[in-house]
Amino acid sequence: MRGRAAIPAFLTTLLMATAGQAETLNLLIWESYIDQAILDRWTAITGVGIHQVYYDSGDTRDEVLADPNSIVDLVVTGENGAAIFGRKGVLEAVDENNVASLRDYDESWRKRCSNHGLPYLWGTMGILYRSDKLPDAPTSWRDLMQPAPALTKHIAMYDDHNEAFVAPLMLLGESINTNEQETLKTAFNMMKQQAPAVLTYEYVISSIQNQAIGKNIYLALGYSGDQHVLNEKAGTPGTWRYVVPKEGTLSWLDCMSVVAKSPNKARALAFLDYIGSPGSAAANAIALNMPTASKAAFTQLPDAMRADETIYPSPDILAKSQYQQELSTTSVLLRRRIISTLANFQ
């Protein structure tokens, strides 16, 4: 498992390296999560560069946002993060007055970003698998949590305190947002039993690029859209595929927000408006094979994309899905303690 303490310091160093460049905005974001052509077009129009700094877990991102020495102008965070950091004053409030493109987003989406971010992309969590190694697609979270012996040391999980618990809690028929300690301990027992089969707890898009282990990952916890990135990174077109288990899953929303203390706040808000505009939002969704929350952008998507249930999930899948909700402090601490012990059982 990664050492948590070193990662935020490393990111802070990267961020501070561009602090003196007035014509550059620092964007804290997942890797391969925005179309470079859209960024290049923005720079050509405005002369302002976008410096991407990658994180590979929500916990890491949140540590950077909480660090008063980090210099971030824009960040992609989950809907919980938008609510929490918005309430703390870390993120700038947004509405149609400072981000005009928000008019193309339904109020329900905007509320999920707590009016502190643009609804950026959304999707589901599920199972990623190599179709050349698993000819039969997984159908249940049990296929991941209680894997066949042949998959031992071929599984990538994820050590985020929210997402790591989705699979076991879904199998238990519990809320993914539970704060009940006994329920979390039961989930821990399931995770502990799975641990000997796990190759890595690093996010699969990061671990697939590790030459020592990447080729040995056949099954992984991940997000809708990750299959396209994995195929690109691994050079295996069409091999990595994605399924939502029959028990249901997490329906997630990411929000792109402006950091309130940004020294380039006006430019950052202008960039947010640019990304949220119909043309940019549609182009980004098409490039990433992911769904947009913009009504105007949706109309610009190809018919085949709008009908693709790996991109826009079917109503029955969404009916069995849950949204993330804010957890109690006690629950977050317990979940993090559990995650920190899993490597001991590998």
MARTILO-963469 format. One line per 5 residues: for each residue x, z, y of N, C-alpha, C. Coordinates in steps of 0.02 Angstrom, whole numbers. Example, Ala and Ser with C-alpha at 12.3 -4.5 7.8 and 13.67 -1.06 7.14 Angstrom:
2
660,390,-284,615,390,-225,660,390,-165 ~ 642,354,-112,684,357,-53,645,394,2
***
This chain:
346
42,0,-60,0,0,0,44,0,62 ~ 22,-33,113,62,-38,174,70,29,208 ~ 127,36,243,136,95,285,98,84,350 ~ 49,126,363,6,116,421,42,128,487 ~ 87,176,489,115,196,553,154,140,588
188,98,548,232,48,577,195,-12,605 ~ 137,-27,578,103,-89,597,80,-90,670 ~ 45,-39,695,26,-42,765,85,-46,813 ~ 139,-12,797,198,-15,840,226,-86,843 ~ 226,-120,786,250,-189,783,206,-235,825
140,-226,819,94,-267,858,102,-253,933 ~ 111,-189,950,120,-172,1020,181,-206,1049 ~ 235,-209,1009,296,-243,1032,281,-316,1048 ~ 244,-349,1005,226,-419,1016,184,-427,1079 ~ 137,-382,1087,92,-386,1144,130,-375,1210
174,-326,1209,211,-310,1270,261,-365,1288 ~ 280,-405,1238,328,-459,1250,300,-512,1297 ~ 233,-517,1299,202,-567,1343,169,-536,1404 ~ 180,-471,1413,145,-435,1466,160,-463,1535 ~ 221,-488,1545,239,-511,1612,218,-582,1627
187,-616,1578,168,-685,1589,96,-688,1614 ~ 87,-697,1680,21,-694,1711,-25,-749,1685 ~ 5,-805,1663,-35,-861,1640,-45,-863,1565 ~ -42,-805,1534,-53,-800,1462,-101,-743,1448 ~ -150,-755,1405,-196,-703,1383,-177,-683,1312
-175,-619,1299,-161,-593,1232,-227,-583,1194 ~ -233,-618,1138,-293,-615,1096,-276,-582,1030 ~ -307,-525,1016,-297,-488,954,-351,-512,905 ~ -330,-542,848,-378,-580,807,-352,-585,735 ~ -398,-597,688,-378,-613,620,-339,-679,620
-296,-687,570,-259,-750,563,-308,-807,544 ~ -294,-866,570,-334,-927,555,-407,-917,570 ~ -422,-886,627,-491,-868,643,-516,-900,708 ~ -478,-949,733,-501,-988,790,-466,-1056,787 ~ -501,-1107,806,-474,-1175,802,-422,-1186,857
-362,-1205,836,-307,-1214,884,-323,-1269,934 ~ -360,-1320,913,-377,-1375,959,-419,-1350,1017 ~ -461,-1301,1005,-502,-1272,1059,-459,-1234,1107 ~ -409,-1198,1081,-363,-1161,1124,-321,-1210,1166 ~ -298,-1264,1134,-258,-1313,1170,-298,-1346,1226
-363,-1358,1213,-406,-1388,1264,-414,-1340,1323 ~ -423,-1276,1308,-429,-1226,1361,-366,-1225,1405 ~ -307,-1226,1372,-244,-1224,1409,-235,-1288,1451 ~ -256,-1344,1424,-251,-1407,1462,-295,-1406,1524 ~ -353,-1374,1518,-400,-1371,1574,-378,-1321,1627
-354,-1262,1604,-342,-1206,1650,-269,-1192,1663 ~ -224,-1214,1619,-154,-1196,1626,-138,-1128,1599 ~ -187,-1094,1570,-178,-1026,1544,-169,-1028,1469 ~ -114,-1000,1445,-100,-999,1373,-137,-943,1337 ~ -146,-950,1273,-175,-898,1231,-123,-877,1179
-103,-815,1182,-54,-787,1135,-92,-748,1082 ~ -94,-774,1020,-130,-740,967,-85,-689,933 ~ -111,-629,923,-78,-577,885,-123,-559,827 ~ -98,-565,766,-141,-557,707,-141,-485,682 ~ -199,-464,658,-205,-402,619,-236,-422,552
-227,-380,501,-257,-396,436,-301,-340,409 ~ -321,-295,454,-372,-246,436,-403,-218,499 ~ -466,-199,493,-501,-170,551,-469,-105,574 ~ -442,-67,526,-410,-4,545,-349,-16,588 ~ -309,-66,571,-250,-83,611,-271,-105,681
-320,-148,684,-345,-172,750,-367,-114,793 ~ -404,-67,764,-430,-11,802,-374,35,827 ~ -320,41,788,-264,81,811,-230,48,872 ~ -227,-18,872,-197,-53,929,-241,-44,990 ~ -307,-51,982,-352,-43,1039,-350,27,1068
-339,76,1024,-337,146,1046,-270,165,1078 ~ -219,122,1070,-153,136,1096,-151,119,1170 ~ -140,168,1214,-140,153,1286,-82,109,1309 ~ -31,102,1267,28,61,1285,21,-12,1265 ~ -29,-28,1224,-36,-98,1204,-69,-138,1259
-51,-201,1263,-77,-244,1316,-118,-300,1283 ~ -183,-291,1284,-229,-339,1252,-279,-361,1304 ~ -292,-426,1307,-343,-452,1353,-409,-465,1318 ~ -404,-490,1257,-464,-507,1219,-454,-483,1147 ~ -509,-467,1114,-505,-444,1045,-566,-466,1006
-557,-482,943,-613,-494,898,-621,-431,857 ~ -680,-400,863,-694,-339,827,-761,-344,793 ~ -774,-301,745,-839,-300,712,-891,-268,758 ~ -954,-275,738,-1007,-248,781,-1002,-173,790 ~ -978,-136,740,-967,-64,748,-914,-51,800
-859,-90,796,-805,-82,844,-827,-96,915 ~ -870,-147,923,-895,-163,990,-936,-105,1018 ~ -975,-73,975,-1015,-16,997,-972,44,1014 ~ -925,60,970,-883,120,980,-837,112,1040 ~ -800,56,1043,-753,47,1098,-788,29,1163
-848,1,1159,-888,-9,1219,-909,57,1249 ~ -931,102,1206,-953,168,1229,-895,208,1259 ~ -835,197,1233,-776,233,1258,-747,201,1321 ~ -775,144,1342,-750,111,1402,-690,67,1390 ~ -671,56,1327,-614,13,1311,-631,-60,1321
-694,-79,1308,-716,-148,1313,-761,-158,1374 ~ -755,-216,1404,-794,-233,1464,-867,-250,1444 ~ -915,-226,1482,-984,-245,1471,-993,-318,1491 ~ -1032,-355,1452,-1044,-426,1467,-1118,-441,1467 ~ -1137,-488,1510,-1205,-513,1512,-1202,-584,1540
-1259,-613,1555,-1260,-682,1579,-1230,-690,1648 ~ -1220,-635,1683,-1190,-638,1750,-1115,-651,1747 ~ -1081,-622,1697,-1008,-633,1693,-988,-678,1634 ~ -1035,-690,1588,-1023,-737,1532,-1087,-778,1524 ~ -1091,-833,1561,-1153,-872,1565,-1175,-900,1498
-1128,-915,1453,-1147,-945,1389,-1187,-897,1344 ~ -1190,-834,1362,-1230,-786,1322,-1304,-805,1322 ~ -1325,-847,1368,-1395,-868,1370,-1415,-906,1307 ~ -1366,-932,1271,-1381,-971,1211,-1383,-927,1148 ~ -1378,-862,1156,-1377,-816,1099,-1439,-771,1102
-1475,-766,1046,-1534,-723,1045,-1515,-651,1061 ~ -1563,-616,1090,-1552,-546,1109,-1532,-504,1048 ~ -1559,-521,989,-1543,-482,929,-1469,-484,913 ~ -1437,-543,922,-1366,-549,911,-1327,-511,965 ~ -1349,-517,1026,-1314,-484,1081,-1316,-408,1075
-1372,-382,1051,-1378,-310,1041,-1332,-286,987 ~ -1321,-327,936,-1275,-307,882,-1203,-302,907 ~ -1187,-337,962,-1122,-329,994,-1125,-276,1050 ~ -1181,-241,1054,-1190,-185,1101,-1178,-206,1174 ~ -1191,-270,1189,-1180,-297,1256,-1109,-285,1281
-1062,-281,1234,-991,-276,1251,-951,-331,1216 ~ -983,-386,1200,-947,-440,1168,-992,-500,1157 ~ -960,-557,1147,-995,-619,1129,-1003,-621,1054 ~ -1063,-632,1027,-1071,-641,955,-1029,-702,933 ~ -975,-690,898,-925,-743,886,-940,-782,822
-931,-751,766,-946,-781,701,-978,-728,657 ~ -1015,-751,607,-1046,-703,562,-1043,-730,490 ~ -1061,-689,442,-1059,-711,373,-1072,-654,325 ~ -1046,-661,265,-1057,-611,212,-990,-590,183 ~ -991,-538,142,-933,-518,102,-949,-533,30
-899,-555,-8,-912,-572,-77,-848,-575,-117 ~ -850,-616,-170,-794,-622,-216,-763,-692,-209 ~ -698,-693,-199,-659,-755,-198,-626,-763,-266 ~ -626,-823,-293,-597,-832,-359,-565,-901,-366 ~ -514,-905,-407,-481,-968,-422,-518,-1002,-479
-549,-1058,-465,-590,-1092,-515,-548,-1121,-572 ~ -483,-1130,-561,-440,-1154,-616,-422,-1099,-664 ~ -430,-1037,-643,-415,-979,-686,-478,-946,-713 ~ -533,-952,-675,-597,-925,-696,-649,-981,-695 ~ -656,-1017,-751,-702,-1074,-751,-775,-1053,-740
-791,-991,-758,-858,-965,-745,-857,-921,-683 ~ -899,-938,-635,-900,-901,-572,-923,-829,-583 ~ -893,-780,-549,-919,-711,-552,-991,-710,-525 ~ -1030,-664,-551,-1100,-659,-528,-1117,-589,-503 ~ -1075,-540,-518,-1090,-470,-502,-1029,-436,-474
-1041,-384,-434,-985,-343,-411,-949,-311,-470 ~ -984,-304,-527,-954,-276,-587,-895,-319,-611 ~ -900,-385,-600,-846,-430,-620,-781,-415,-583 ~ -788,-385,-524,-730,-367,-483,-709,-295,-496 ~ -757,-250,-502,-742,-179,-508,-725,-158,-580
-751,-196,-629,-737,-182,-699,-714,-248,-732 ~ -657,-273,-711,-636,-341,-730,-616,-347,-803 ~ -619,-409,-827,-596,-424,-895,-522,-408,-901 ~ -499,-386,-960,-428,-368,-968,-380,-424,-947 ~ -400,-487,-955,-356,-543,-938,-342,-546,-863
-382,-511,-823,-373,-513,-750,-330,-455,-724 ~ -304,-414,-769,-262,-358,-748,-201,-384,-709 ~ -191,-355,-651,-138,-373,-603,-146,-443,-575 ~ -209,-465,-572,-224,-529,-540,-278,-521,-487 ~ -288,-460,-463,-343,-445,-417,-316,-420,-351
-343,-446,-296,-327,-422,-229,-387,-386,-200 ~ -379,-324,-182,-432,-287,-149,-416,-281,-75 ~ -443,-230,-42,-437,-227,31,-443,-155,51 ~ -395,-130,90,-392,-58,104,-422,-38,171 ~ -473,-73,193,-510,-53,253,-563,-2,234
-573,49,275,-617,105,255,-690,85,252 ~ -709,30,283,-778,5,277,-784,-42,217 ~ -748,-97,219,-757,-150,170,-737,-130,99 ~ -688,-86,92,-665,-66,25,-720,-34,-16 ~ -771,-6,17,-824,30,-18,-886,-12,-31
-887,-74,-6,-947,-115,-14,-962,-127,-88 ~ -913,-149,-127,-925,-165,-197,-948,-105,-238 ~ -912,-49,-237,-934,8,-278,-1001,36,-256 ~ -1014,39,-191,-1078,67,-167,-1136,20,-184 ~ -1125,-45,-180,-1177,-92,-200,-1193,-84,-275
-1141,-76,-315,-1152,-66,-387,-1190,-2,-401 ~ -1178,48,-361,-1212,112,-369,-1283,112,-341 ~ -1301,57,-307,-1367,53,-276,-1373,97,-215 ~ -1317,111,-182,-1316,155,-123,-1306,115,-59 ~ -1317,147,-3,-1304,116,61,-1229,109,71
-1207,52,97,-1136,43,112,-1115,86,170 ~ -1163,116,205,-1149,158,264,-1157,233,248 ~ -1158,250,184,-1170,320,166,-1116,366,194 ~ -1139,425,214,-1093,478,234,-1092,534,183 ~ -1129,526,128,-1134,578,77,-1068,584,38
-1038,643,39,-973,651,8,-976,642,-68 ~ -1029,665,-100,-1034,658,-172,-1039,585,-192 ~ -1076,546,-153,-1083,474,-166,-1016,439,-158 ~ -979,457,-106,-913,428,-95,-864,447,-150 ~ -871,508,-176,-827,529,-231,-843,491,-295
-908,476,-306,-927,435,-363,-898,365,-356 ~ -902,338,-295,-872,272,-282,-797,274,-294 ~ -765,328,-274,-694,337,-284,-676,334,-359 ~ -716,365,-401,-702,364,-472,-704,292,-499 ~ -750,252,-473,-754,182,-494,-692,143,-469
-671,157,-407,-613,124,-379,-549,144,-415 ~ -546,208,-435,-488,233,-471,-482,200,-540 ~ -539,189,-573,-538,156,-638,-518,83,-632 ~ -534,52,-575,-515,-18,-564,-441,-25,-548 ~ -411,25,-517,-345,21,-487,-291,-8,-534
-288,9,-599,-235,-19,-641,-237,-96,-646 ~ -295,-125,-632,-301,-198,-634,-284,-232,-568 ~ -276,-193,-515,-265,-220,-448,-191,-236,-437 ~ -178,-296,-413,-110,-316,-396,-90,-292,-327 ~ -137,-297,-278,-122,-278,-210,-185,-256,-174
-176,-211,-126,-231,-190,-82,-223,-220,-12 ~ -182,-271,-7,-173,-307,56,-225,-362,60 ~ -252,-373,120,-301,-426,131,-277,-491,100 ~ -321,-526,65,-300,-582,23,-268,-639,63 ~ -289,-651,125,-257,-705,164,-185,-688,181
-170,-624,187,-100,-603,197,-62,-605,131 ~ -92,-578,78,-56,-572,15,-45,-640,-19 ~ -89,-689,-7,-81,-754,-38,-18,-789,-12 ~ 6,-768,46,65,-798,76,129,-762,56 ~ 122,-709,17,180,-672,-9,205,-708,-72
263,-738,-68,288,-778,-124,296,-739,-188 ~ 305,-673,-183,316,-632,-242,252,-622,-282 ~ 194,-625,-249,132,-609,-285,76,-661,-275 ~ 82,-704,-224,27,-748,-206,-1,-789,-263 ~ 43,-817,-305,19,-861,-359,-14,-822,-416
-7,-756,-414,-36,-714,-467,-105,-687,-449 ~ -131,-704,-390,-197,-680,-371,-250,-731,-393 ~ -296,-707,-434,-349,-751,-460,-418,-730,-435 ~ -425,-668,-415,-490,-640,-397,-479,-593,-338 ~ -524,-595,-288,-512,-554,-229,-577,-535,-193
-575,-480,-160,-628,-460,-113,-615,-497,-47 ~ -665,-528,-19,-654,-564,43,-718,-583,78 ~ -711,-625,128,-767,-645,171,-785,-719,160 ~ -847,-735,175,-867,-806,174,-822,-843,223 ~ -798,-901,203,-752,-940,243,-680,-931,223
-664,-874,191,-594,-861,170,-570,-913,119 ~ -617,-940,79,-596,-987,28,-561,-1049,58 ~ -584,-1070,117,-553,-1128,149,-482,-1112,173 ~ -473,-1052,200,-407,-1032,223,-360,-1024,163 ~ -384,-994,109,-342,-985,50,-319,-1052,21
-365,-1100,17,-346,-1165,-9,-294,-1199,35 ~ -301,-1189,101,-252,-1218,147,-185,-1184,141 ~ -185,-1116,139,-122,-1079,135,-86,-1091,69 ~ -126,-1095,14,-96,-1102,-52,-84,-1175,-72 ~ -110,-1222,-32,-104,-1292,-48,-143,-1311,-111
-202,-1282,-118,-243,-1293,-178,-314,-1315,-157 ~ -323,-1375,-131,-388,-1397,-107,-444,-1389,-159 ~ -496,-1353,-139,-555,-1346,-182,-548,-1295,-238 ~ -489,-1266,-247,-479,-1220,-304,-509,-1152,-291 ~ -495,-1124,-232,-525,-1059,-215,-598,-1069,-196
-641,-1027,-224,-713,-1031,-210,-739,-961,-195 ~ -801,-959,-171,-830,-896,-146,-901,-888,-173 ~ -918,-828,-193,-987,-812,-215,-1009,-745,-186 ~ -1074,-739,-175,-1103,-675,-157,-1134,-645,-220 ~ -1115,-585,-240,-1142,-555,-301,-1217,-543,-298
-1247,-541,-356,-1320,-537,-361,-1349,-472,-334 ~ -1307,-419,-331,-1332,-355,-307,-1343,-353,-231 ~ -1316,-403,-196,-1319,-403,-123,-1251,-387,-94 ~ -1247,-385,-28,-1182,-378,3,-1187,-354,75 ~ -1130,-357,109,-1125,-343,180,-1138,-407,219
-1182,-404,268,-1191,-458,316,-1157,-436,380 ~ -1103,-470,398,-1061,-447,453,-1067,-492,514 ~ -1051,-463,570,-1047,-500,633,-984,-480,669 ~ -945,-529,690,-886,-515,732,-903,-532,804 ~ -878,-491,849,-889,-499,921,-822,-511,955
-820,-557,1002,-760,-567,1042,-770,-533,1109 ~ -725,-488,1126,-734,-445,1185,-674,-449,1231 ~ -687,-431,1294,-635,-425,1344,-616,-351,1351 ~ -552,-337,1350,-529,-268,1358,-534,-248,1431 ~ -565,-190,1444,-581,-170,1512,-519,-162,1556
-463,-141,1528,-402,-129,1568,-359,-192,1575 ~ -382,-248,1550,-343,-310,1554,-324,-325,1627 ~ -261,-342,1639,-241,-360,1707,-265,-431,1725 ~ -290,-467,1676,-314,-535,1686,-388,-540,1667 ~ -427,-491,1689,-496,-486,1666,-538,-546,1684
-530,-572,1745,-570,-629,1765,-556,-690,1721 ~ -493,-701,1706,-475,-758,1663,-502,-746,1592 ~ -497,-684,1569,-521,-667,1502,-596,-679,1496 ~ -634,-660,1547,-706,-672,1546,-721,-747,1548 ~ -681,-785,1585,-690,-857,1586,-677,-888,1518
-626,-861,1483,-611,-886,1416,-669,-869,1368 ~ -697,-810,1375,-753,-791,1332,-812,-838,1343 ~ -825,-856,1405,-879,-903,1421,-864,-972,1390 ~ -801,-992,1393,-780,-1056,1365,-790,-1057,1289 ~ -770,-1005,1255,-776,-1001,1182,-849,-1000,1161
-892,-968,1202,-962,-962,1186,-1004,-1023,1204 ~ -975,-1070,1241,-1013,-1130,1261,-1032,-1171,1199 ~ -1086,-1209,1202,-1109,-1246,1143,-1056,-1291,1111 ~ -1020,-1329,1152,-971,-1375,1124,-914,-1338,1089 ~ -888,-1285,1120,-833,-1248,1090,-857,-1210,1028
-915,-1178,1033,-940,-1139,976,-954,-1184,916 ~ -982,-1243,928,-996,-1290,874,-931,-1316,843 ~ -883,-1335,885,-819,-1361,860,-782,-1308,820 ~ -784,-1247,843,-751,-1192,809,-783,-1179,741 ~ -850,-1178,739,-886,-1168,676,-870,-1223,626
-868,-1285,649,-854,-1341,604,-782,-1337,578 ~ -735,-1321,622,-664,-1317,601,-653,-1262,550 ~ -689,-1205,558,-679,-1148,515,-727,-1145,456 ~ -777,-1191,455,-829,-1190,403,-865,-1122,402 ~ -884,-1100,461,-917,-1035,468,-977,-1042,514
-1026,-996,508,-1087,-1002,548,-1079,-975,619 ~ -1110,-1008,666,-1112,-986,735,-1178,-951,750 ~ -1177,-905,797,-1238,-871,818,-1271,-905,878 ~ -1238,-956,905,-1264,-992,963,-1319,-1041,942 ~ -1377,-1034,972,-1432,-1080,957,-1414,-1151,978
-1384,-1158,1035,-1367,-1224,1060,-1313,-1256,1018 ~ -1264,-1217,996,-1210,-1244,954,-1237,-1263,885 ~ -1284,-1225,859,-1312,-1239,792,-1342,-1310,789 ~ -1373,-1331,843,-1404,-1398,844,-1352,-1453,841 ~ -1290,-1438,857,-1237,-1488,857,-1200,-1493,790
-1217,-1449,743,-1183,-1450,678,-1209,-1506,634 ~ -1168,-1532,589,-1191,-1582,540,-1247,-1553,497 ~ -1294,-1594,476,-1349,-1571,434,-1324,-1539,369 ~ -1272,-1568,340,-1245,-1542,277,-1218,-1471,286 ~ -1189,-1457,343,-1163,-1391,356,-1219,-1340,364
-1271,-1359,400,-1328,-1314,410,-1364,-1298,345 ~ -1359,-1344,297,-1393,-1334,232,-1348,-1301,180 ~ -1285,-1291,196,-1236,-1263,149,-1245,-1187,144 ~ -1266,-1162,85,-1280,-1091,78,-1218,-1048,73 ~ -1159,-1079,64,-1098,-1040,68,-1080,-1026,141
-1111,-1063,187,-1100,-1052,259,-1159,-1014,289 ~ -1219,-1042,279,-1280,-1008,302,-1317,-982,241 ~ -1310,-917,226,-1338,-889,165,-1414,-898,160 ~ -1438,-901,99,-1510,-909,87,-1546,-846,108 ~ -1611,-851,124,-1650,-792,144,-1650,-736,92
-1649,-754,26,-1650,-701,-24,-1585,-662,-26 ~ -1528,-695,-11,-1464,-659,-6,-1465,-613,55 ~ -1488,-639,110,-1490,-598,171,-1537,-539,163 ~ -1591,-548,124,-1639,-494,114,-1608,-437,75 ~ -1558,-452,34,-1524,-400,-6,-1460,-375,28
-1447,-398,88,-1385,-380,122,-1397,-321,170 ~ -1342,-288,186,-1344,-231,232,-1297,-244,291 ~ -1315,-217,349,-1270,-219,407,-1228,-156,408 ~ -1169,-161,439,-1129,-101,449,-1159,-59,504 ~ -1156,6,494,-1178,54,544,-1121,103,556
-1125,137,612,-1072,184,629,-1072,243,580 ~ -1013,259,554,-1005,314,506,-987,378,541 ~ -1000,434,508,-980,498,536,-904,504,532 ~ -876,546,575,-803,557,574,-781,583,507 ~ -819,629,479,-802,657,413,-800,603,360
-849,557,362,-851,502,314,-791,456,321 ~ -773,439,382,-716,395,394,-652,427,367 ~ -643,491,382,-582,526,358,-579,529,283 ~ -636,543,250,-638,546,177,-624,477,148 ~ -654,426,176,-643,358,152,-569,339,158
-538,356,213,-467,340,223,-423,379,174 ~ -441,442,161,-403,481,112,-408,450,43 ~ -467,428,26,-477,396,-40,-434,334,-45 ~ -437,291,6,-398,229,4,-324,243,-2 ~ -300,295,32,-228,310,32,-203,332,-36
-249,353,-81,-227,377,-147,-230,322,-200 ~ -263,266,-186,-276,217,-239,-212,188,-269 ~ -160,179,-228,-97,151,-253,-67,196,-307 ~ -84,260,-307,-57,306,-357,-84,293,-427 ~ -139,255,-430,-171,242,-495,-159,171,-521
-121,131,-483,-109,62,-504,-64,59,-566
***
